[in-house]
């Protein structure tokens, strides 16, 4: 266990109490984290000079973080957000995908 966590659980006698305390602490962090992650995902844009691969990797990382925080995102929403973050040159290609959703 990391030293900084001992402050919160050091006085607890039973492992169940330690577990409950740690779960409670991280649940609160996840609740605060979810809106931030959703916002980052919706505002994410593919930057000029960056590859599509690096952009899609970042989208996937945010999706995974949301999943871990207990807030999975649907495939449809993920596709829509990903397409919206592409630069204008990709809009023609994106339009066909939107029509299929």
C-alpha positions in Angstrom: 0.0 0.0 0.0 1.2 3.5 -0.8 2.3 5.6 2.1 -0.1 8.4 1.4 -3.0 6.1 1.9 -1.9 5.0 5.4 -3.2 8.3 6.8 -6.7 7.2 5.8 -6.6 3.6 6.8 -3.8 3.2 9.4 -6.1 3.2 12.4 -8.5 0.6 10.9 -8.3 -2.8 12.5 -10.1 -5.1 10.0 -9.2 -5.6 6.3 -12.9 -5.2 5.4 -12.9 -1.7 6.9 -9.7 -0.8 5.0 -11.3 -2.1 1.8 -14.5 -0.2 2.4 -12.7 3.0 3.1 -10.5 2.8 0.0 -13.4 1.9 -2.2 -15.4 4.8 -0.9 -12.5 7.2 -1.5 -12.0 6.1 -5.1 -15.8 6.1 -5.9 -15.9 9.8 -5.0 -12.9 10.4 -7.2 -14.6 8.5 -10.1 -17.8 10.5 -9.7 -15.8 13.7 -10.0 -13.7 12.4 -12.8 -16.6 11.2 -15.1 -17.8 14.7 -16.1 -14.2 15.8 -16.8 -13.5 12.7 -19.0 -16.7 13.2 -20.9 -15.9 16.8 -21.5 -12.4 15.9 -22.7 -13.8 13.3 -25.1 -16.3 15.7 -26.6 -13.8 18.5 -27.0 -11.0 16.3 -28.4 -9.9 17.4 -31.8 -7.3 15.9 -34.2 -4.6 18.4 -34.2 -2.9 19.5 -37.4 0.2 17.5 -38.1 -0.9 14.6 -35.9 -1.7 11.2 -37.2 -5.2 9.7 -37.3 -3.7 6.8 -35.4 -2.6 9.0 -32.4 -6.0 10.7 -32.4 -7.9 7.4 -32.4 -5.5 6.2 -29.7 -6.4 9.2 -27.5 -10.1 8.6 -28.1 -9.6 5.0 -27.0 -7.8 6.0 -23.9 -10.6 8.3 -22.8 -13.2 5.6 -23.6 -11.2 3.1 -21.5 -10.9 5.6 -18.6 -14.7 6.2 -18.7 -15.2 2.4 -18.7 -12.9 2.0 -15.7 -14.7 4.9 -13.9 -18.0 3.0 -14.3 -19.4 5.1 -17.2 -19.2 3.2 -20.4 -19.9 5.0 -23.6 -21.9 3.4 -26.4 -20.2 2.5 -29.7 -22.6 4.9 -31.6 -21.7 7.8 -29.4 -18.0 7.0 -29.6 -18.1 7.0 -33.4 -20.0 10.3 -33.5 -17.6 12.0 -31.1 -14.6 10.6 -33.0 -15.9 11.9 -36.3 -16.7 15.3 -34.9 -13.1 15.7 -33.8 -11.7 15.1 -37.2 -10.5 18.2 -39.2 -12.6 19.6 -42.1 -10.7 17.7 -44.7 -12.3 14.5 -43.3 -15.8 15.8 -43.3 -16.7 14.3 -46.7 -15.6 10.8 -45.5 -17.4 11.3 -42.2 -20.7 12.2 -43.8 -21.1 8.6 -45.2 -20.4 7.1 -41.8 -22.9 9.4 -40.1 -25.6 8.3 -42.6 -25.0 4.7 -41.6 -25.5 5.3 -37.9 
